[in-house]
């Protein structure tokens, strides 16, 4: 199914001059990966510190965009500047799950969010990334199938943070939106497992 991940090559093209400059300055892929994770942890801590503040949610669209950029940059540094390492591969996968948890779980404390749905979204998000990685053990590629991959989650929660931060009222619509995100995440897990199994059997 369609995913914002399909736009990644165009996004990488825009970032390539910056990546080349970072490589010339000796910045490593692992440093960028850790920076994205620390940025997410700091943002989550800020939301947890003042969950009653709507304004703090305006950090989400900014930080989620920066995180997507940093994730693209670390991958390009690794692939295009001979910085691939086994540690980097582990950091990349763990960093995504840690960052997702740090950014989204604090929303459970924000008024209007159903904490049970938020917790389930964080859990199934982690399962979707695990499903994408585990298919490699079957001889398939790392799966990035949608419809609610990492980039899609970033877009949805970034837009949600922007809307609520600017004063949009919470209500039943928010609960229904979270339920929809959860359903799409479950479908994402299914798609990644199904397509990974099909690819690995060839």
C-alpha positions in Angstrom: 0.0 0.0 0.0 1.1 3.6 -0.6 3.4 5.2 2.0 5.1 8.5 2.4 8.3 6.4 2.4 8.0 6.3 -1.4 9.0 10.0 -1.4 12.3 9.2 0.3 14.5 9.3 -2.9 13.3 12.9 -3.7 13.9 14.0 -0.1 17.4 12.4 -0.2 18.2 14.4 -3.4 17.4 17.6 -1.6 19.7 16.7 1.3 22.6 15.4 -0.7 24.6 18.7 -0.7 24.3 18.9 3.1 25.3 15.2 3.5 28.4 15.8 1.3 29.4 18.8 3.5 28.9 16.8 6.7 31.1 14.0 5.3 33.8 16.5 4.5 33.7 17.8 8.0 34.1 14.3 9.5 30.6 13.8 10.8 29.7 10.1 11.0 26.4 8.3 10.4 26.4 7.0 14.0 26.7 10.5 15.4 23.7 11.6 13.3 21.7 8.6 14.4 22.4 9.3 18.1 21.6 13.0 17.6 18.1 12.1 16.2 17.5 9.8 19.2 18.6 12.4 21.8 16.5 15.0 20.1 13.4 12.8 20.4 14.1 12.0 24.0 14.5 15.6 24.9 11.2 16.5 23.1 9.3 13.7 24.8 10.7 14.9 28.2 9.5 18.4 27.4 5.9 17.1 26.6 6.0 15.1 29.8 7.1 18.1 31.9 4.2 20.2 30.8 1.4 17.9 29.5 -1.2 20.5 30.2 0.4 22.9 27.7 -0.9 22.8 24.2 1.9 25.0 22.9 4.5 22.3 23.7 2.8 20.1 21.0 4.1 22.5 18.4 7.5 20.9 18.9 6.2 17.7 17.3 5.9 18.9 13.7 9.3 20.6 13.9 11.1 17.7 15.6 9.5 15.0 13.5 10.6 16.7 10.4 14.1 17.1 11.7 14.1 13.5 12.7 13.1 12.4 9.2 15.9 14.5 7.8 18.5 13.1 10.2 17.3 9.6 9.5 17.8 10.2 5.8 21.2 11.8 6.4 22.6 9.0 8.5 21.6 6.4 5.8 23.2 8.5 3.1 26.4 8.9 5.0 26.5 5.2 5.6 25.8 4.1 2.1 27.4 6.9 0.0 30.4 7.7 2.2 31.6 4.2 3.2 30.4 4.4 6.8 28.4 1.2 7.1 29.0 -0.6 10.3 27.3 -3.4 12.2 26.9 -1.0 15.2 25.3 1.5 12.9 22.7 -1.0 11.7 21.8 -1.8 15.3 21.7 1.8 16.3 19.5 2.7 13.3 16.8 0.1 14.2 16.9 0.6 18.0 17.0 4.4 17.5 13.8 4.3 15.5 11.9 2.4 18.2 13.3 4.5 21.1 12.6 7.7 19.2 9.0 6.7 18.5 8.4 5.7 22.1 10.0 8.9 23.4 7.9 11.1 21.1 4.5 9.4 21.2 4.2 7.8 24.6 4.2 11.2 26.5 0.9 12.0 24.6 -0.8 9.6 27.0 -0.5 12.3 29.6 -1.9 15.0 27.4 -5.6 15.9 28.0 -7.8 14.5 25.2 -5.6 11.6 24.3 -6.8 8.1 25.3 -3.8 6.7 27.1 -4.7 3.1 26.3 -4.8 3.9 22.6 -1.5 5.8 22.8 0.2 2.9 24.5 -1.1 0.4 22.0 0.1 2.7 19.1 3.6 2.7 20.6 3.5 -1.0 21.0 2.3 -1.9 17.5 4.7 0.7 16.0 7.5 -1.2 17.6 6.1 -4.5 16.3 5.8 -3.0 12.8 9.5 -2.1 12.8 10.4 -5.6 14.2 8.3 -7.2 11.4 10.2 -5.2 8.9 13.6 -6.3 10.2 12.7 -10.0 10.9 11.9 -10.7 7.3 15.6 -10.4 6.6 16.2 -13.6 8.5 14.1 -15.3 5.8 16.2 -14.0 3.0 13.9 -11.1 2.2 14.8 -7.4 2.1 14.1 -5.0 5.0 10.4 -4.3 4.6 9.1 -0.7 4.6 5.5 -1.4 3.5 2.7 0.9 4.7 0.2 2.2 5.2 1.5 3.4 8.5 5.3 3.2 8.4 7.7 5.5 10.3 7.3 8.4 7.8 3.5 8.1 7.8 3.4 8.2 11.6 5.6 11.2 11.6 3.3 13.0 9.2 0.2 12.2 11.1 1.5 13.0 14.5 3.2 16.1 13.2 0.0 17.4 11.7 -1.9 16.5 14.9 0.7 18.3 17.1 0.4 21.4 14.8 -3.4 21.4 14.9 -3.7 20.9 18.7 -0.8 23.3 19.4 -2.6 26.0 17.4 -5.8 25.5 19.5 -7.9 22.9 17.7 -10.4 21.4 20.3 -10.0 17.8 21.3 -13.0 15.5 21.4 -14.3 12.2 20.1 -12.6 12.8 16.7 -9.2 12.4 18.4 -10.1 9.0 19.8 -11.4 7.9 16.5 -8.2 9.1 14.8 -6.0 7.2 17.2 -8.1 4.1 16.7 -7.7 4.5 12.9 -3.9 4.9 13.3 -3.8 1.7 15.4 -5.8 -0.2 12.8 -3.5 1.0 10.0 -0.5 0.0 12.1 -1.9 -3.5 12.5 -2.4 -3.6 8.7 1.2 -2.5 8.3 2.5 -5.4 10.4 0.4 -7.8 8.3 1.7 -6.3 5.0 5.3 -6.5 6.1 5.1 -10.1 7.3 3.0 -11.3 4.3 5.3 -9.6 1.7 8.4 -10.6 3.5 7.3 -14.2 3.6 6.4 -14.1 -0.1 9.8 -12.5 -1.0 11.8 -14.9 1.1 10.2 -18.0 -0.5 11.4 -17.1 -4.0 
